Amino acid sequence: GRPLPPWLGLGVEAGWLGFRSRVTKKLGAATLFGVGARFLFPRLSYVLPSLALHVGMAHTGHLSQIMFDTCAGLDLYASTALFVGVLVRYTQVLDSGVTPSMRDAHILGMGVSAGIR
């Protein structure tokens, strides 16, 4: 097969988060699994901006629902391969089928990342 272009990365994601329900006021947890694409913009010296899109399943309690997310990140390179970064991620868990609505769970997160390329 042909290699992927240098501006595109494909991958899988897994995540866990804790939360307090706005409805029941109880603590809960969600486990997220998905596949997606990461679009890398041209590297600016030691900075690499990126945008990622994922789709998959969210598991909360006994429910499994469709989710999608998007993430914008900025990686800062400490060397040619080692980086640290910051990111903002929006996740939506579809509560009422496959059409997004205001009843769905919405999660806005911020974080840091580190890795080797």
C-alpha positions as CSV (number, residue, x, y, z in Angstrom):
1,G,0.0,0.0,0.0
2,R,0.9,3.6,-0.3
3,P,2.2,5.5,2.8
4,L,0.0,8.2,4.4
5,P,0.9,11.8,3.6
6,P,3.0,13.4,6.3
7,W,0.2,15.8,7.3
8,L,-2.2,12.9,8.2
9,G,-2.1,10.4,11.1
10,L,-4.6,7.6,11.8
11,G,-5.1,6.1,15.2
12,V,-7.2,4.8,18.0
13,E,-8.0,6.5,21.3
14,A,-9.0,5.3,24.7
15,G,-9.8,7.5,27.6
16,W,-11.4,7.6,31.0
17,L,-13.0,10.6,32.9
18,G,-14.8,11.1,36.1
19,F,-17.7,13.6,36.4
20,R,-20.6,14.7,38.6
21,S,-24.0,14.4,37.0
22,R,-26.0,17.6,36.7
23,V,-29.2,15.7,37.0
24,T,-28.5,13.2,39.9
25,K,-25.6,15.1,41.5
26,K,-23.8,11.7,41.8
27,L,-20.3,10.9,40.8
28,G,-20.0,8.9,37.5
29,A,-17.4,7.7,35.1
30,A,-17.1,7.3,31.3
31,T,-14.8,5.2,29.2
32,L,-14.3,6.3,25.6
33,F,-13.0,4.2,22.7
34,G,-12.7,5.6,19.2
35,V,-10.8,5.7,15.9
36,G,-9.9,8.9,14.0
37,A,-7.6,11.1,12.1
38,R,-5.1,13.7,13.1
39,F,-4.2,16.5,10.8
40,L,-0.8,18.0,11.2
41,F,-0.2,21.6,10.0
42,P,3.2,22.8,8.8
43,R,5.7,22.9,11.7
44,L,6.7,26.4,12.7
45,S,10.3,26.0,14.1
46,Y,9.7,24.1,17.4
47,V,5.9,24.3,17.3
48,L,3.5,21.8,15.6
49,P,-0.3,22.7,15.6
50,S,-2.7,19.8,15.0
51,L,-6.4,19.0,14.8
52,A,-7.9,15.6,15.5
53,L,-11.4,14.1,14.9
54,H,-12.6,10.8,16.4
55,V,-15.8,8.7,16.4
56,G,-16.5,5.8,18.7
57,M,-18.3,4.5,21.7
58,A,-18.7,5.9,25.2
59,H,-19.5,3.5,28.1
60,T,-21.2,5.0,31.2
61,G,-22.6,2.6,33.7
62,H,-24.7,0.1,31.7
63,L,-25.1,2.3,28.7
64,S,-23.0,2.3,25.5
65,Q,-23.6,5.2,23.2
66,I,-22.0,6.8,20.1
67,M,-19.6,9.6,20.7
68,F,-17.5,12.0,18.6
69,D,-14.9,14.5,19.5
70,T,-12.5,17.0,18.1
71,C,-9.2,18.2,19.6
72,A,-6.9,21.1,18.8
73,G,-3.4,20.8,20.0
74,L,-0.1,22.6,20.0
75,D,3.1,20.5,20.4
76,L,6.3,22.1,21.5
77,Y,9.5,20.2,20.5
78,A,12.3,19.9,23.1
79,S,14.4,18.0,20.5
80,T,13.9,16.6,17.1
81,A,11.7,13.7,18.5
82,L,10.7,14.7,22.1
83,F,7.7,17.0,22.6
84,V,5.3,18.4,25.2
85,G,2.0,19.9,24.2
86,V,-1.3,21.5,25.3
87,L,-4.7,20.6,24.0
88,V,-8.4,21.5,24.1
89,R,-10.9,18.7,23.4
90,Y,-14.7,18.8,22.9
91,T,-16.6,15.5,23.2
92,Q,-20.3,14.8,22.6
93,V,-22.0,11.6,23.7
94,L,-25.2,11.1,21.7
95,D,-27.9,10.3,24.1
96,S,-30.9,10.2,21.8
97,G,-29.8,8.3,18.7
98,V,-27.5,9.5,15.9
99,T,-28.6,13.1,15.7
100,P,-26.8,15.5,18.1
101,S,-29.1,17.5,20.4
102,M,-28.8,19.7,23.5
103,R,-29.9,16.7,25.7
104,D,-26.6,14.9,24.9
105,A,-23.6,14.9,27.2
106,H,-21.1,17.6,26.3
107,I,-17.6,17.6,27.7
108,L,-15.0,20.3,27.2
109,G,-11.5,19.4,28.4
110,M,-8.0,20.8,28.5
111,G,-4.8,18.9,29.0
112,V,-1.2,18.4,28.5
113,S,0.6,15.7,26.4
114,A,4.1,14.4,26.0
115,G,5.6,11.9,23.6
116,I,8.2,10.8,21.1
117,R,7.8,11.0,17.4
